[in-house]
Amino acid sequence: MAAPRAAPPRRPPAPRGPRFLLPLLLPLLLPAPSDGLGHSAELAFAMEPSDDVAVPGQPVVLGCRVEGTPPVRITWRKNGVELSESTHFTVLANGSLMILHFRLDGGSNPSDEGDYECVAQNRFGLVVSRKARIQAATMSDFHVHPQATVGEEGGVARFQCQIHGLPKPLITWEKNRVPIDTDNERYTLLPKGVLQITGLRAEDSGIFHCVASNIASVRVSHGARLTVSGSGSGAYKEPMILVGPENLTLTVHQTAVLECVATGNPRPIVSWSRLDGRPIGVEGIQVLGTGNLIISDVTVQHSGIYVCAANRPGTRVRRTAQGRLVVQAPAEFVQHPQSISRPAGTTAMFTCQAQGEPPPHVTWLKNGQVLGPGGHVRLKNNNSTLTISGIGPEDEAIYQCVAENSAGSSQASARLTVLWAEGLPGPPLNVRAVSVSSTEVRVSWNEPLVNTKEIIGYVLHIRKAADPPELEYQEAVSKSTFRHLVSDLEPSTAYSFYIKAYTPRGASSASAPTLASTLGEAPAPPLLSVRVLGSSTLQLLWEPWPRLAQHEGGFKLFYRPASKASFTGPILLPGTVSSYNLSQLDPTTMYEVKLLAYNQHGDGNATARFVSLRGASERTALSPPCDCRKEEATNQTSTTGIIIGIHIGVTCIIFCVLFLLFGQKGRVLFCKDVENQLSPPQGPRSQREPGVLALNGAGQGERGQLGRDEKCIDMKELEQLFPPAGAAGQPDPRPNPRATDPAAPALCEETQLSMLPLQGFGLLEERTSEAKAPCASPVAVLPLPDAGPSHLGEGQAT
């Protein structure tokens, strides 16, 4: 591949020299306007440096203008290191920095590329500007050259070139060494270096070049020939997307170009949509060429996945392609920190909230130095809140909130003024702390040396020595009291104490802190639970106490059968252990288990539990452990077994229903006593039992043929099933045939009579385990005639 040819002489490079930067230098060279006595006591930037691209050998000016109470001293930092003035760097009268001849790496002379910060300082403090990145203008060679293309008349041709440069090169196109006419609607030039030609004609044939230019250089690509053949056959062609949208990452206010080139016969219709269903909108939206989507002045709301669809006219045939657009936003402040004045000894708070995409990271500076949490400084809410407790003269400064993300950074500043009232008391003296018990410490002190008349009270500040300052808490003490008992502390723990004296005009400075440790004590009884794992195994569970290991402690475990006097143990366990298994126990014995915690101060009280393994042993015998291999083999055929079981079950249900519908045979015995029990007490039998014949399928004459010797029934069961017509609990006035007739045969005491009510049927079935007397032969049970419920006599079940 040949090297790219030089730019044609008719296109001279951009002008260079001092005149090129003159419009930029004029406003920066002018001194900052004076506001007389209107100087702000704050120190803030009226202008901050911004990112720039410089041409090697040319001058560069980084703007900086500061407002504040004079005198204000302005210096510059490069990559965090302060620059000293020289013939190469000059700080102008208004604070801007001029680099006389921008240079790249050149042996002993370092490159001027880097991050620059403007630093301003007066008697109130110091502020640092945002970082401005200065890069050298460059232009690489083409890494993608346009390729030769052949197209049909009426079709589409596309050329593309790619080249990197700073600033971003401007891409133009030439055809046969002549710039392309951009007014031709069939020619579409996209900013990313793409040329699209639609509705190809024979006169479009030629050699095309891509021309890239910026302030660093001008380059021309290889030539690519376009050949336009005769008109197409006119045959139907499915719609097809030649080039779809690419994934883009832009910054707000830039322009997004989403390319979409489609072909087909008939010519497809290109449409755009968002994958999330949200409307694309119309403001700042335009379609370039036959289907390219242009979004001007993008915002974060434009982020999303965009879908290009090529539809065949009049049908639902379509092809789609999609690309993701990510729009980033540099950090900007929603809430700026505000300058405040606070009395000494109180708390100062600054709030700074910033937004951006991606979400910015917030850091704080104190007089230009990074401020981290520690001591009396706290950062909360993702560093958006700065709290300084117990402020003193050393805290008086200018504090800056710096929000930064990949799209840019921003800073805002505020001043803290510490107010000192005349006549404030000095710090309390001789603060002492003495341990009283495992949970109490007595703190004592002496009153300040000066200005004690206005003291209204003291505030004692308490925290664990190992905790950060933000976990500190306070307790108020009367002005006439010089000692205080601090309770509810933790055993064997070191605490830090200091105290302040308060007056109506403010607080004194803090006393010197003092340390004291609470006394130790034996641990409390642990919470113990017991679980039966098997016929001879117990699992003991409790909460671990890691602090026991810090105090030479742990757990002691004892156990014994409840019938014995002595324990087995102790079993020593570390404080980090939370369970222990006792095995090989007697399954028939009840056990007592005891657990206690100990440390260097002795043994704590024990927790005891009684547990029996007998129930577990019986359950294990009733439910032997499963054969897992057998279950695995069974599971492999479970599906087939379930299906077969369902079929068999359905078949059985069908046969049972048919069997009940068409009758079954049973042994039914009728006794005269049964008739007396089932019949109402009044009226002739022929009138009272019209349904008995139909129900049992036998007439009165047939029943008369049954000999007395064959009548057998369990009178007690009948009395329970069919009580007499009289009130419950009253004796039956009817005589017992067995009592009056000794010759009567014995009743079948093992016979049970049950009645099944079915629709259209009355069934009397006898179930006999072992008859004690001869029983009658079975009688068939026939369907009832369709005569309704009136066919059933009184006392009969339906």
MIMAR-55261 format. One line per 10 residues: number of its first residue (from 1); for each residue x, y, z of C-alpha. Coordinates in Angstrom, 3 decimals. Example, Ala and Ser with C-alpha at 12.3 -4.5 7.8 and 13.67 -1.06 7.14 Angstrom:
// MIMAR-55261
1> 12.300,-4.500,7.800 | 13.670,-1.060,7.140;
***
This chain:
// MIMAR-55261
1> 0.000,0.000,0.000 | 1.493,3.325,-1.050 | 2.023,6.124,1.401 | -0.605,8.882,1.394 | 0.224,11.713,-0.910 | 0.821,15.221,0.323 | -1.914,17.799,0.451 | -2.454,19.724,-2.814 | -0.839,23.187,-2.836 | -4.197,24.892,-3.262;
11> -5.111,23.968,0.314 | -2.535,25.662,2.556 | -2.357,24.624,6.171 | -4.044,26.676,8.848 | -2.186,29.909,9.626 | 0.330,29.736,12.420 | 2.196,32.258,14.524 | 1.260,34.742,17.217 | -1.609,36.186,15.202 | -3.427,32.847,15.482;
21> -3.801,33.231,19.294 | -4.335,36.988,19.380 | -8.152,36.863,19.854 | -7.572,34.524,22.792 | -4.728,36.526,24.298 | -6.375,39.948,24.282 | -8.966,39.333,27.000 | -6.491,37.322,29.051 | -3.711,39.905,28.901 | -5.976,42.607,30.310;
31> -5.775,42.994,34.093 | -8.693,41.946,36.201 | -11.190,44.796,36.756 | -10.831,46.483,40.118 | -13.872,46.698,42.317 | -12.424,49.294,44.682 | -13.659,48.641,48.190 | -15.999,45.953,46.958 | -13.493,43.143,47.378 | -15.053,39.984,48.747;
41> -13.563,38.604,51.894 | -13.843,35.230,50.168 | -11.338,33.925,47.685 | -12.959,32.578,44.522 | -12.238,32.075,40.834 | -13.886,34.355,38.283 | -12.195,32.338,35.502 | -10.617,28.901,35.588 | -8.315,27.236,33.072 | -9.874,24.837,30.580;
51> -8.644,21.881,28.568 | -6.815,22.829,25.391 | -4.831,21.433,22.476 | -1.602,23.278,21.660 | 0.549,23.385,18.541 | 4.212,22.638,19.242 | 6.304,25.783,18.967 | 3.312,28.087,19.406 | 2.364,30.050,22.582 | -0.345,28.775,24.915;
61> -2.325,30.808,27.464 | -4.232,29.233,30.369 | -6.785,31.649,31.778 | -7.156,32.309,35.506 | -8.843,35.235,37.250 | -9.397,35.439,41.006 | -11.584,37.612,43.212 | -10.792,38.233,46.868 | -9.320,40.563,49.429 | -5.887,41.688,48.313;
71> -3.116,41.007,48.348 | -3.770,37.808,46.380 | -0.834,35.687,45.324 | -1.297,33.446,42.270 | 0.906,30.499,41.412 | 0.547,27.505,39.096 | 0.991,23.783,39.480 | 1.776,21.258,36.780 | 0.895,17.658,37.644 | 0.673,18.714,41.308;
81> 4.114,20.394,41.420 | 4.425,24.173,41.733 | 5.907,25.905,38.685 | 8.613,28.492,39.124 | 8.589,31.498,36.838 | 11.133,31.410,34.042 | 11.587,32.565,30.498 | 9.447,29.580,29.471 | 6.511,30.149,31.876 | 5.112,33.599,32.609;
91> 2.276,34.528,34.982 | 0.372,37.457,33.519 | -0.982,40.405,35.499 | -4.451,38.895,35.823 | -3.075,35.528,36.936 | -3.171,33.672,33.603 | -0.240,31.446,32.636 | 1.543,31.851,29.300 | 3.755,29.150,27.837 | 5.833,31.037,25.278;
101> 6.774,28.053,23.080 | 4.827,24.871,23.681 | 7.161,21.909,23.399 | 7.091,18.127,23.408 | 9.682,15.762,24.827 | 13.058,16.937,23.635 | 15.861,15.417,25.605 | 16.693,17.696,28.523 | 13.548,19.802,28.035 | 10.450,18.100,29.469;
111> 7.165,18.122,27.599 | 4.674,20.848,28.409 | 1.784,18.371,28.225 | 0.049,17.726,31.541 | -2.569,18.862,34.063 | -2.355,22.493,35.169 | -3.950,24.131,38.227 | -4.195,27.781,39.211 | -3.514,28.393,42.933 | -4.653,31.610,44.655;
121> -3.885,32.606,48.233 | -4.603,35.541,50.527 | -4.623,36.017,54.271 | -7.850,34.041,54.615 | -6.706,30.879,52.903 | -5.849,29.156,49.661 | -7.926,27.801,46.748 | -7.038,25.565,43.802 | -8.747,25.707,40.406 | -10.033,22.769,38.408;
131> -7.467,20.778,36.478 | -6.912,21.789,32.869 | -5.344,19.186,30.601 | -3.070,20.532,27.880 | -2.217,18.173,24.999 | -0.178,18.604,21.865 | -1.954,18.747,18.519 | -1.281,15.598,16.511 | -2.368,13.849,13.351 | -1.781,10.142,12.749;
141> -1.704,8.317,9.435 | -4.907,6.834,8.048 | -5.532,3.436,9.571 | -8.612,2.849,7.394 | -8.516,3.938,3.735 | -11.575,4.001,1.446 | -12.016,0.855,-0.660 | -13.020,0.476,-4.317 | -16.751,-0.127,-4.777 | -18.993,-1.419,-7.568;
151> -22.684,-0.544,-7.574 | -25.743,-0.718,-9.765 | -27.628,2.266,-11.024 | -30.166,3.302,-8.420 | -28.229,1.487,-5.709 | -26.137,2.681,-2.773 | -22.368,3.224,-2.472 | -20.453,3.862,0.765 | -16.861,4.967,1.440 | -15.195,5.201,4.830;
161> -11.875,6.412,6.215 | -10.557,6.555,9.774 | -7.783,8.683,11.259 | -6.888,9.861,14.761 | -5.844,13.363,15.712 | -6.000,16.137,18.321 | -8.125,18.083,17.930 | -10.517,15.767,16.113 | -9.775,16.064,12.383 | -12.296,17.572,9.984;
171> -13.100,15.058,7.214 | -13.953,16.134,3.682 | -14.109,14.184,0.384 | -12.836,14.705,-3.124 | -13.964,13.139,-6.394 | -11.372,13.183,-9.126 | -9.354,15.751,-7.084 | -12.331,18.112,-6.810 | -14.192,18.704,-3.510 | -17.561,17.017,-3.507;
181> -20.575,19.235,-3.848 | -22.266,19.003,-0.465 | -25.444,20.558,-1.885 | -26.120,17.344,-3.816 | -28.845,15.578,-1.819 | -27.642,12.180,-3.022 | -24.255,12.726,-1.323 | -24.216,12.429,2.465 | -21.063,13.243,4.471 | -21.031,12.013,8.040;
191> -18.662,13.608,10.579 | -17.023,10.299,11.443 | -15.522,9.991,7.940 | -18.258,8.255,5.942 | -19.484,9.177,2.463 | -22.826,7.746,1.302 | -24.103,7.991,-2.264 | -27.711,6.974,-2.932 | -29.540,6.583,-6.233 | -26.301,5.819,-8.090;
201> -25.908,7.163,-11.599 | -23.296,6.616,-14.258 | -21.791,10.099,-13.678 | -21.016,9.118,-10.060 | -18.176,6.893,-11.250 | -14.715,8.185,-10.379 | -11.887,8.143,-7.841 | -12.645,9.329,-4.325 | -10.178,10.601,-1.674 | -10.668,11.296,2.036;
211> -9.065,14.518,3.305 | -8.422,14.988,7.075 | -7.243,18.318,8.542 | -6.694,19.978,11.939 | -4.327,22.587,13.372 | -1.489,20.045,13.362 | -1.558,18.831,9.752 | -3.517,17.896,6.643 | -3.548,14.351,5.243 | -5.100,12.745,2.172;
221> -6.003,9.069,1.888 | -5.493,6.616,-0.956 | -7.904,6.869,-3.837 | -10.865,4.480,-4.133 | -12.665,3.916,-7.476 | -16.431,3.812,-7.741 | -17.777,1.872,-10.703 | -21.473,2.177,-11.544 | -22.788,-0.695,-13.672 | -25.982,-0.828,-15.703;
231> -29.420,-0.731,-14.161 | -30.499,-3.663,-12.044 | -32.798,-6.458,-13.163 | -35.712,-5.042,-11.194 | -36.226,-8.377,-9.420 | -37.482,-8.359,-5.862 | -34.762,-8.155,-3.208 | -35.239,-8.615,0.485 | -34.498,-5.503,2.549 | -31.005,-5.623,4.001;
241> -29.072,-3.299,6.315 | -25.569,-2.811,4.949 | -24.312,-0.721,7.875 | -26.029,-0.303,11.242 | -25.459,2.107,14.122 | -22.296,1.821,16.193 | -21.955,2.096,19.951 | -21.092,5.689,20.877 | -19.896,7.373,24.076 | -20.233,11.151,23.990;
251> -20.286,14.108,26.342 | -23.289,16.384,26.736 | -23.740,19.061,24.058 | -21.937,16.987,21.423 | -23.622,15.642,18.274 | -24.474,11.969,17.862 | -24.502,10.429,14.387 | -26.187,7.015,14.143 | -25.640,5.542,10.709 | -28.049,3.211,8.936;
261> -27.663,2.189,5.273 | -30.274,-0.192,3.830 | -30.804,-1.709,0.368 | -33.538,-3.731,-1.268 | -36.004,-3.736,-4.145 | -38.327,-1.993,-3.750 | -36.264,0.526,-1.799 | -36.886,-0.082,1.934 | -38.178,2.564,4.308 | -35.801,3.276,7.192;
271> -37.258,4.138,10.611 | -35.791,4.629,14.087 | -37.004,3.749,17.573 | -35.677,3.204,21.069 | -35.466,-0.301,22.459 | -36.995,0.820,25.767 | -40.087,2.155,23.976 | -39.507,5.790,24.925 | -40.081,8.345,22.165 | -37.003,9.706,20.444;
281> -38.473,13.190,20.325 | -38.215,15.872,17.669 | -36.133,18.664,19.204 | -32.585,18.513,17.861 | -33.410,15.382,15.837 | -32.969,15.134,12.091 | -32.508,12.435,9.476 | -29.457,12.895,7.255 | -29.511,11.249,3.839 | -31.838,8.275,3.546;
291> -31.708,6.940,7.090 | -28.934,8.407,9.284 | -30.135,9.730,12.639 | -28.524,12.947,13.868 | -29.030,14.070,17.483 | -27.684,17.569,18.129 | -26.745,18.833,21.599 | -27.131,15.445,23.292 | -28.151,15.185,26.924 | -28.035,12.350,29.456;
301> -31.684,11.595,28.616 | -30.609,10.629,25.089 | -28.663,7.626,26.422 | -30.158,4.317,25.346 | -30.273,1.647,22.653 | -31.435,2.865,19.248 | -32.936,0.487,16.700 | -32.761,1.057,12.946 | -35.458,-0.839,10.984 | -35.574,-1.330,7.200;
311> -39.162,-2.095,6.103 | -40.337,-3.327,2.725 | -43.077,-0.891,1.635 | -46.603,-2.185,2.151 | -45.544,-5.264,4.107 | -44.337,-6.246,7.547 | -41.050,-7.607,6.233 | -38.248,-5.799,8.064 | -34.638,-6.023,9.127 | -33.211,-4.325,12.199;
321> -29.860,-3.263,13.643 | -29.160,-1.514,16.924 | -26.480,0.523,18.673 | -26.013,1.930,22.162 | -25.577,5.643,22.841 | -23.975,6.598,26.168 | -23.989,10.296,27.071 | -21.729,11.416,29.891 | -22.114,14.654,31.847 | -19.261,16.366,33.691;
331> -19.693,16.968,37.374 | -21.735,20.008,38.314 | -22.906,21.237,41.679 | -26.483,20.999,42.842 | -25.591,22.531,46.213 | -22.498,24.639,46.829 | -20.815,24.828,50.246 | -21.520,28.070,52.097 | -19.046,30.114,54.112 | -19.826,30.036,57.831;
341> -18.656,31.564,61.112 | -18.767,29.477,64.256 | -17.630,30.012,67.865 | -14.566,28.127,68.969 | -15.283,24.717,70.399 | -18.486,24.192,68.405 | -19.098,22.147,65.278 | -18.858,23.382,61.683 | -20.562,21.613,58.798 | -20.234,22.045,55.023;
351> -22.540,20.382,52.495 | -21.668,19.902,48.841 | -23.822,17.933,46.410 | -22.797,17.267,42.811 | -24.342,15.365,39.931 | -23.032,13.976,36.675 | -22.868,10.870,34.539 | -21.187,8.727,35.674 | -21.824,9.874,39.278 | -18.885,12.045,40.375;
361> -16.503,11.365,43.225 | -16.233,14.141,45.813 | -13.060,15.096,47.649 | -12.356,17.954,50.051 | -9.371,20.303,50.226 | -8.266,22.487,53.111 | -6.177,25.361,51.840 | -5.361,23.321,48.750 | -4.418,20.117,50.586 | -6.488,16.934,50.448;
371> -8.543,16.563,53.627 | -9.400,13.076,54.816 | -11.419,11.801,57.773 | -9.670,11.527,61.087 | -9.329,13.329,64.364 | -12.234,15.724,64.677 | -12.958,15.695,60.924 | -15.769,13.483,59.622 | -17.007,12.788,56.078 | -20.491,11.384,55.543;
381> -23.012,10.748,52.763 | -20.421,9.741,50.152 | -18.197,12.645,51.185 | -20.935,15.180,50.462 | -20.991,16.371,54.101 | -17.904,17.625,55.923 | -18.182,17.978,59.705 | -15.508,19.496,61.908 | -16.167,19.169,65.629 | -14.531,21.177,68.387;
391> -13.183,23.779,65.987 | -10.193,25.870,66.948 | -7.966,28.480,65.345 | -6.124,25.819,63.347 | -9.385,24.951,61.552 | -9.883,28.447,60.142 | -9.274,28.008,56.406 | -10.857,27.848,52.962 | -12.418,24.471,52.246 | -12.993,23.268,48.710;
401> -15.330,20.599,47.403 | -13.964,18.966,44.230 | -16.326,16.778,42.171 | -14.778,14.756,39.368 | -15.780,12.030,36.897 | -14.562,10.787,33.531 | -16.333,13.641,31.718 | -14.759,16.476,33.739 | -14.353,18.101,37.129 | -15.644,21.096,39.039;
411> -14.818,22.807,42.326 | -16.522,25.086,44.813 | -15.090,26.728,47.912 | -16.266,28.109,51.263 | -14.509,29.724,54.200 | -14.663,28.770,57.853 | -14.209,31.606,60.345 | -13.641,30.635,63.975 | -15.041,33.218,66.399 | -13.214,33.830,69.628;
421> -15.171,35.710,72.280 | -13.367,37.754,74.859 | -13.294,36.317,78.322 | -13.834,32.651,77.476 | -12.580,30.254,80.159 | -9.514,28.189,79.629 | -9.585,24.410,79.315 | -10.455,22.345,82.422 | -7.355,21.122,84.231 | -6.078,17.878,85.711;
431> -8.608,15.573,84.064 | -8.396,12.119,85.649 | -10.312,8.888,84.992 | -10.417,5.953,87.445 | -12.134,2.600,86.870 | -14.781,1.821,89.481 | -16.206,-1.440,88.146 | -16.495,-3.427,84.958 | -19.066,-0.935,83.604 | -18.241,2.364,85.368;
441> -15.464,4.974,85.295 | -15.263,8.076,87.523 | -13.899,11.201,85.784 | -12.748,14.219,87.799 | -11.189,17.584,86.901 | -10.327,21.049,88.169 | -11.944,24.237,86.955 | -10.074,26.465,84.466 | -7.625,29.012,85.736 | -9.268,32.111,84.209;
451> -12.745,33.463,83.404 | -14.665,30.942,85.497 | -17.496,33.236,86.661 | -19.636,32.795,83.531 | -19.318,29.013,83.309 | -22.796,27.465,83.044 | -21.707,23.858,82.881 | -19.300,21.251,81.555 | -19.625,18.697,78.751 | -17.780,15.407,79.045;
461> -16.829,13.775,75.706 | -16.637,9.961,75.781 | -15.638,7.332,73.225 | -13.942,3.973,73.053 | -10.255,4.439,72.491 | -10.387,2.139,69.455 | -13.395,3.899,67.848 | -13.202,6.783,65.359 | -14.073,10.275,66.651 | -17.483,10.256,64.958;
471> -18.660,7.621,67.462 | -18.032,9.988,70.350 | -20.922,10.918,72.636 | -21.332,13.576,75.339 | -22.778,13.906,78.822 | -23.600,17.268,80.446 | -22.394,18.061,83.963 | -23.428,20.799,86.382 | -21.075,23.782,86.807 | -20.697,23.057,90.544;
481> -19.643,19.449,89.989 | -16.062,18.496,89.253 | -16.551,14.761,89.037 | -18.863,12.514,87.064 | -19.574,8.787,87.093 | -19.824,7.361,83.573 | -21.836,4.133,83.540 | -23.128,1.567,81.035 | -19.633,0.911,79.724 | -18.303,-2.379,78.421;
491> -16.032,-4.549,80.608 | -12.301,-4.708,79.903 | -12.487,-1.818,77.419 | -10.311,1.288,77.103 | -12.111,4.667,76.899 | -10.978,8.202,76.073 | -12.323,11.251,77.967 | -11.943,15.003,77.600 | -14.026,17.915,78.869 | -14.998,21.490,77.897;
501> -16.346,24.380,79.939 | -19.320,26.288,78.445 | -20.408,29.910,78.874 | -23.225,31.861,77.187 | -20.657,33.217,74.746 | -19.125,29.876,73.760 | -17.053,26.932,74.859 | -13.545,26.716,76.098 | -10.922,24.755,74.284 | -10.835,21.047,75.045;
511> -8.877,19.673,77.929 | -6.121,17.186,77.397 | -7.660,13.736,76.820 | -7.191,10.960,79.350 | -7.567,7.188,79.026 | -9.004,4.591,81.397 | -9.992,0.951,81.075 | -12.969,-0.641,82.772 | -12.388,-3.582,85.086 | -12.857,-7.091,83.841;
521> -15.483,-9.621,84.917 | -16.355,-13.202,84.269 | -18.465,-13.724,81.149 | -22.230,-14.056,81.236 | -23.884,-17.471,80.713 | -24.002,-18.407,77.021 | -27.281,-19.168,75.254 | -27.283,-22.910,74.647 | -29.540,-25.058,72.474 | -29.388,-28.825,71.923;
531> -30.297,-30.762,68.797 | -30.653,-34.551,68.594 | -28.839,-35.826,65.521 | -29.364,-39.542,66.012 | -29.883,-42.298,68.519 | -26.494,-41.661,70.145 | -25.431,-38.127,69.058 | -26.228,-34.634,70.369 | -25.293,-31.335,68.725 | -24.761,-28.340,71.020;
541> -25.187,-24.843,69.541 | -24.390,-21.386,70.954 | -23.258,-17.944,69.842 | -19.480,-17.479,69.373 | -17.729,-14.809,71.464 | -14.566,-13.692,69.613 | -13.728,-11.291,72.465 | -13.090,-14.250,74.763 | -9.970,-15.064,72.751 | -8.690,-11.513,73.393;
551> -8.995,-12.060,77.145 | -7.480,-15.546,77.424 | -10.905,-17.131,77.509 | -13.140,-19.668,75.841 | -15.846,-22.206,76.691 | -16.002,-25.195,79.047 | -18.365,-28.074,78.291 | -19.559,-30.711,80.817 | -22.016,-33.580,80.420 | -23.249,-36.582,82.414;
561> -26.096,-39.084,82.571 | -28.815,-37.615,84.764 | -28.577,-40.585,87.124 | -24.877,-40.015,87.909 | -23.359,-37.471,90.256 | -20.137,-36.614,88.416 | -19.716,-34.791,85.096 | -17.460,-35.706,82.238 | -15.263,-32.719,81.384 | -14.375,-29.995,81.097;
571> -14.000,-30.005,77.328 | -12.135,-26.745,76.535 | -13.283,-24.911,73.411 | -12.013,-21.609,71.921 | -14.226,-18.513,71.983 | -14.687,-18.569,68.199 | -16.362,-22.014,68.217 | -20.164,-22.091,68.140 | -21.045,-25.823,68.093 | -19.905,-29.196,69.381;
581> -21.126,-32.780,68.826 | -21.373,-35.364,71.628 | -21.398,-38.889,70.203 | -21.422,-42.500,71.382 | -24.065,-41.782,74.017 | -26.451,-44.299,75.548 | -29.745,-44.119,73.578 | -31.812,-45.100,76.616 | -30.403,-42.480,79.010 | -31.284,-38.872,79.782;
591> -28.262,-36.549,79.831 | -27.495,-33.232,81.487 | -25.296,-30.858,79.413 | -23.638,-27.773,80.909 | -21.772,-24.958,79.094 | -19.980,-21.938,80.593 | -17.679,-19.177,79.339 | -14.461,-18.188,81.086 | -11.738,-15.545,80.833 | -8.815,-14.311,82.906;
601> -11.266,-13.149,85.570 | -12.709,-16.605,86.140 | -15.586,-18.825,85.093 | -19.004,-17.419,84.349 | -22.293,-18.996,85.294 | -23.186,-22.153,83.382 | -26.180,-22.869,81.207 | -27.596,-26.392,81.709 | -29.890,-28.450,79.503 | -31.503,-31.895,79.981;
611> -32.097,-34.024,76.900 | -33.259,-37.594,76.287 | -32.186,-39.756,73.353 | -34.912,-42.384,73.913 | -37.435,-40.827,71.527 | -34.816,-40.442,68.827 | -33.832,-44.076,69.228 | -37.443,-45.236,68.810 | -37.934,-43.012,65.773 | -34.779,-44.387,64.235;
621> -36.034,-47.970,64.730 | -39.404,-47.158,63.192 | -37.879,-45.215,60.329 | -34.632,-46.939,59.324 | -32.266,-44.905,57.189 | -32.988,-44.971,53.519 | -30.951,-46.830,50.963 | -29.777,-43.884,48.881 | -28.666,-46.111,46.033 | -32.042,-47.762,45.989;
631> -33.775,-44.370,46.063 | -31.625,-43.205,43.194 | -32.662,-46.214,41.134 | -36.268,-45.666,42.131 | -36.153,-42.005,41.174 | -35.059,-42.962,37.674 | -38.333,-44.835,37.147 | -40.558,-42.535,39.205 | -42.013,-40.760,36.211 | -43.039,-44.022,34.499;
641> -44.471,-45.365,37.757 | -46.553,-42.259,38.322 | -48.066,-42.458,34.837 | -48.878,-46.161,35.201 | -50.333,-45.553,38.659 | -52.610,-42.830,37.346 | -53.956,-45.138,34.628 | -54.539,-47.977,37.085 | -56.259,-45.641,39.544 | -58.601,-44.218,36.916;
651> -59.461,-47.740,35.733 | -60.258,-48.869,39.277 | -62.499,-45.864,39.870 | -64.424,-46.588,36.665 | -64.948,-50.244,37.623 | -66.084,-49.296,41.136 | -68.647,-46.849,39.814 | -69.975,-49.415,37.335 | -70.103,-52.001,40.090 | -72.132,-49.722,42.323;
661> -74.418,-48.725,39.460 | -75.320,-52.251,38.369 | -75.553,-53.849,41.811 | -73.624,-55.943,44.226 | -74.418,-58.979,46.294 | -74.446,-58.962,50.057 | -75.926,-60.789,52.897 | -78.992,-58.983,54.234 | -80.886,-60.273,57.189 | -84.315,-59.143,58.169;
671> -85.610,-59.902,61.609 | -88.862,-59.139,63.133 | -87.145,-57.045,65.750 | -85.538,-55.028,62.958 | -88.945,-54.298,61.529 | -90.135,-53.154,64.924 | -87.119,-50.825,65.231 | -87.410,-49.398,61.725 | -91.212,-49.010,61.761 | -92.992,-46.039,63.283;
681> -94.987,-46.795,66.412 | -98.429,-46.144,64.888 | -100.329,-47.372,61.828 | -100.451,-50.759,60.125 | -97.289,-52.071,58.541 | -98.755,-52.094,55.083 | -99.375,-48.357,55.323 | -96.162,-47.464,57.069 | -93.667,-49.323,54.878 | -94.525,-48.918,51.249;
691> -90.892,-48.280,50.466 | -89.422,-51.272,52.247 | -90.510,-53.585,49.507 | -89.044,-51.430,46.848 | -85.917,-50.841,48.867 | -85.128,-54.456,49.602 | -86.679,-56.110,46.605 | -88.768,-58.593,48.649 | -92.511,-58.670,49.474 | -94.107,-59.272,52.791;
701> -94.941,-62.786,51.836 | -91.336,-63.526,51.055 | -90.255,-62.151,54.353 | -92.732,-64.414,56.101 | -90.869,-67.385,54.704 | -87.823,-66.517,56.684 | -87.832,-68.769,59.698 | -87.425,-67.378,63.193 | -84.305,-69.459,63.474 | -82.687,-67.449,60.636;
711> -83.418,-63.983,62.104 | -80.307,-62.619,63.739 | -79.351,-59.044,64.516 | -77.306,-57.106,67.035 | -79.925,-55.196,68.973 | -77.405,-52.915,70.707 | -75.936,-51.687,67.440 | -79.419,-51.102,66.016 | -80.365,-49.079,69.088 | -77.279,-46.928,68.532;
721> -77.950,-46.469,64.826 | -81.757,-46.064,65.101 | -82.855,-44.853,68.528 | -86.498,-45.318,69.542 | -89.045,-42.722,68.580 | -89.186,-41.533,72.174 | -86.858,-39.032,73.778 | -83.217,-39.924,73.973 | -82.183,-41.494,77.199 | -85.655,-42.903,78.061;
731> -86.169,-46.676,78.323 | -87.836,-48.494,75.460 | -91.290,-49.722,76.562 | -91.295,-52.506,73.985 | -90.480,-55.983,75.371 | -87.298,-57.718,74.545 | -88.151,-60.870,72.613 | -85.150,-62.629,74.026 | -86.182,-61.807,77.540 | -89.769,-62.958,77.075;
741> -88.995,-65.914,74.857 | -86.113,-68.017,76.107 | -86.475,-70.208,73.100 | -85.682,-67.374,70.737 | -82.455,-67.932,68.867 | -79.368,-65.965,69.816 | -78.690,-62.790,67.863 | -75.600,-62.423,65.690 | -73.595,-60.080,67.915 | -70.750,-59.656,65.426;
751> -72.999,-58.508,62.619 | -72.875,-54.789,61.624 | -75.539,-53.241,59.471 | -74.544,-50.241,57.352 | -76.647,-48.313,54.870 | -75.234,-46.579,51.788 | -77.375,-43.736,50.422 | -77.003,-43.491,46.618 | -78.995,-41.675,44.019 | -81.808,-44.113,43.140;
761> -80.490,-46.910,45.359 | -80.885,-48.169,48.910 | -78.195,-50.606,49.971 | -78.091,-52.711,53.078 | -74.826,-54.546,53.422 | -73.802,-56.923,56.151 | -70.177,-57.171,57.314 | -69.643,-60.193,59.568 | -66.335,-61.081,61.106 | -67.536,-64.316,62.679;
771> -71.259,-65.202,63.096 | -72.315,-66.639,66.404 | -75.628,-67.958,64.967 | -76.883,-69.155,61.620 | -77.716,-66.252,59.258 | -80.090,-65.929,56.367 | -79.090,-66.387,52.793 | -78.200,-63.224,50.850 | -80.916,-61.150,49.256 | -80.208,-59.130,46.115;
781> -80.439,-55.360,46.414 | -82.302,-53.895,43.439 | -82.603,-50.347,42.150 | -85.439,-48.294,43.506 | -88.206,-47.327,41.141 | -88.218,-43.707,40.067 | -90.808,-42.738,42.614 | -88.935,-39.992,44.519 | -88.255,-39.804,48.230 | -91.856,-40.681,49.154;
791> -91.074,-44.395,48.550 | -88.959,-44.484,51.684 | -90.641,-45.285,54.940 | -90.039,-43.389,58.149 | -86.842,-44.195,59.979 | -84.984,-45.322,56.854 | -81.673,-43.716,55.788 | -81.335,-42.212,52.308;
***
